[in-house]
Amino acid sequence: MQVEKKITTVAVVGAGAMGSAYASMFSDAGSFSPFFLAEGQRYHRLENRELQVNGRNYTIQARQPWEVSQPADLILVALKHHHLDEALPAIKAVTGPDTIILSVMNGLESEEIIGRACGMSNVLPAIAVGIDALREGDRFSYAQPGRIIFGQRDGSSTERLREALSRAGIPHEIPADMVRTMWWKFMINVGINQASAVLRAPYGVFQESPDARSLLLLLMQEVIELAGKISVDLTSEDLDKWFSVLDTLAPQGKTSMLQDIEAGRKTEVEIFAGKVVAMGEKHGVATPVNQTILNIIRVIEKQAGVPQKYK
């Protein structure tokens, strides 16, 4: 198939570990013009920043929405959930009819939130799995690029994205059932992100410790039971599939939630354990392990001085 309108301009929304890693991958390819889309204080923090990924320095511009003269070809959203609402006007401002919006955010809700603001026809459902991006101050690193898994919309937009990711050297795939795949990633995050946060443990602990792996299983099994209530077919084989990915990650790598805990930042516990507990109440499923984790992380956040904003 001939690809029309190749993707060249890439707006990255979110300059944390994952956003910076992907920005560097697009920059390395040489045929893209990646930039960080930001405004206000976020823009001022990024405008003169030198980005270092895997020991290499990058000059990737930060742009405010009004500085972008044409709609972006691709918008890659790599924000924490609690920062999404404030970024929606900027995302909308650089979205055009042919723009593809790809959210690699955690949770099950970002595509719907972005779609309501910017148009669902622009959004391709996606997850990022297996990327072990790590942030240490203004330095970023990753050992495994993982892969982006995304759902189909129409043939032309899907092929444009496939071609662009191939050109950037970013592994990717299109699954037969994207809803199931997103629930699989949700299950993973409920397990590894939260367990790593309360144990303050990098991936290596979960690769070696049966007790740590047991905590993952308990958390994820509650998601499997919930998924069955809404006809999403997650099984024990999906647990095995995740552990095969886990064992490939750098032992010293850390989840985003562990990095947040160590930095005293707000975590995404509300879209993980908080979501599981809420769905459990709705569907009559007991979720004691996630309820316990929710309580523990809320206490950790409060002790760190993180504002408490619970629904």
N, C-alpha and C positions, 0 to 999 in steps of 0.2 A: 504493500500500500504506500502510495506517495504521501509524505507528510507535508501539510501546508502550514504556514505560519509557525515556524519553529520557535520554541520558547527560548528567549534570550534574556529578558529582564526578569529577575527574581527578587521579589520583596520578601525579606525574612522578618517576621514579627516575633520578637523575643530573642534576646542576645545572651541567653544563658548557655549552659553546656551543650544542649542539643542544637539550639539555633546557631550557635557559633560553629559547631562541628559541620553542620550542613552548609553554612555559608562558605566555609573553607573548601568543602568538596566542590561546590559550584565554581568557586574562584579558581581552583586548581585546573579545572577542565579547560579554561581559557576562552571558551566561546559563549560565556554568560556574563551578564552585568548584574551581579548580586549587590544588594544594599539592605541595610537595616532600616525598616520603616518604624519611626517613633516620633513622638512629640512631647512637649513639655520637659519635665525633668529627665525623663528617659532619653530624649534626644540629646540634651546637653551632656549627659554622662557618656554618650556614645560618639559625639561629633568629632572629638580629637583623640579618640582612643586607638591605640595600636593593638590589634588582635593577635594573639599568639596561640596557635593550635599545633599540638604535637611538635613543639619546639620551633615552628616556623612562623615568621611574622607576616601578617596580612594587613593590607590597607583596604578596608571595606567601608565605604561611605555610609554615614547615617543620613537619612533624608526625612524631612517632614512632609506630610501629605501634599501641601501646596507647592513643594519643590519638585514634585513628580509630574512632568508635563503630559505623559501618556499613561493609560492604564497599564499595570504590570501584566506580563504574560502569565506569571505564576506567583501566587502568594503562599508562602509556607508559614503556617502559624505554629509557633513552638513556645507558647506562653503557659504559665501556671493558670489554672482555672480561675482563680480569684482576680486575675489581671485582665481577663478577656473583655469584660463589659466596657472598660475604659478605652480599649483599643479598637472597638468596633467602628467608630466614626472614621478613623484613619484607614482601616481596611476597606470600608465602603468607598472612601474617596479615591482609591487607586484601583478599584474594580471596574472593569468594562465588560461588554458583552462576551468577549472571548477569553476573559481571565479565568484561570483555573485556581481555585482556592483549595489548598491541601492542609488540613489540620493534623498535626502529629501530637496533639495534646492528649493528656490522659483523660480517662472517664468516658462516659457514653453520650455526653450532651453537647459537645462543642460544635459539631456540624449543624445541629438544629439551631443553636444560638446564632452562629455565623450566618446560616442560611436565611433566618428571619430578617436579619439586618441587611444582607448583601445580595440575596437571591439564591434559592436552593439550586437553581440551574448551574450556578458557578461552582458549587461545592462537590468535591469527590470525597466520599468517606474513606478514611485512611487510618492506619496505625503505624507506628515505628516499633520494631521489635529487635532486640539483640544488640542495639548500639549502647556501648558502655561509656558514654561521654562523662567526663569528670571536670569539675571546675575547682581551681585553686587560686583565689583572687582573680586576677585578670589573665590567668593562663588556663588553657583548656587542653584536654587530651582525650583520645579515645584509642583503644586497641582494636576494637571490632566495629565496623560501620553498620553492622546489622542489616536490616532491609526494611523498605517501606512497602507495606501491603495496602493496596487501594482497590476500591470498587469501581465498576464501570458506570459510565453515564451515557455517552453516545460514542460511536466508533471513532470519530475524529479527535475529540478531546482526550479519550483514553490513549489513542496512539500518539498524540502529541506529548503526553506526559511520559509514556513509555520511552519514546525516543530521547526526551530530555534527560531522564534519569539514567538511561544507558550512556548518553554522551558525558554525563557527570560522573560516571563510574559508581553510581549509587545502586546497590542491589535492590531488586523490587519484584513483586509478583502480584497477580490478580487472582484472588481465590474464587471458588465456585459459590461460596455463601459468605458475603461480607458481614452480615449481621452476626452470624456465628463467630466469625473471626474477631469482630470487635468485642464480643463477650469473652472470648478466649483471652484477649489482651487485658480486659477488665479483671478477669480472674487472676491473671499474673500479677497485676499491680496491687490488687487487694492482698495478695500473698507477699511477694518479695519487697515491695515498697514499704509496707507497714511493718513486717517482721524485721526488716533491716533497721528501721527507725527505732523500734523499741529495744532491740538488741544492740544497737549501734555497731552493726556488723557489716563488713564488705562482702562481696560475692563469695570470696574464698571460704568464709565461715559456713555458708550454705552448701558449698561443694563438699565440705569435709565432715560437718557435724550432723549426725542423725537427728539430734534433738532440734536443731534449727530447721531442718527439713520437715520435721513433724509439725512445727508451728506453721510453716507454709501450707502444708496439706490441710490442716484444720481450718485455716482461713479460706482457702480456695474451695474446699468441699462445701462450704455454706453458699458460695456463689453457684456451684454446680446445681445444688438443690433449688435455688431460686430460679436459675435459668430454665429448669424443667417446668416450672410453673407458667412460663410464658412461651413454651414450645421452642426453646433454644436447646439444641441437643449437644450439651457438653457432657463428656464422660471421663472416666479415669484415664483413658488413652490421651486425653488432652493434658492431663497432669504429666504423663510421661514425656509428651512432646515438649512441654516447658522445661522439664529437668534436662533434656538433651540440649536445649539452648543455654540454660544456666551453666552447664559444665564447660561451655566454650568461652565464657566471659572471663576477663582478666580478674584474677583473685583479689587484687587490690582495688578493683572498681567498686563504685558506690552508687546506690540508687539515688534518684533525685530527692526522695523524702529524707534519706539519711543525710544528704548534703544540706538540706534545709534545717534539719534538727541541729546539726553541728554548727551551722551559721546563725542559729537563733531566729530563723525566718518562719513565716506561716507555711504550714504544710498543706497538702491536698487531702488530708484525712476525711474531710467532709464529703468528697466525691468518691471516696473508697469505702471505708467502714460506715460513714454516715449514710451513704447511699444504700449499702447492704442492709443496714438496720432498718431504714425506712421502707425498703422493699419487703423485708421480712415481715414487718408489721402489716403491710398491705396484703400480703399473700398468705399470712398465717404460717410463716417459716421461722423457727427459732434460730437466732444468730448470736449466741452467747459469746463466741470467740471474737467476732468483729465488734460487738458491744464493749467487750473488755479492752480491746485495742483502741477503740474510739475514746474511752475514758482515759486511758493511759496517755495517749498523745495529746489530748486536750490539757491534761495536767502539765505535761512537759512544755507545751506552748505557753501556758499561763505563767509558769515559772521563768520562762525566757522573756516575759514581757510582751508576748504577741497579743494584739487586741483580740478579744473573744467575741466573735460574731457568729452565733449559731442560729439556725432557723428553727 
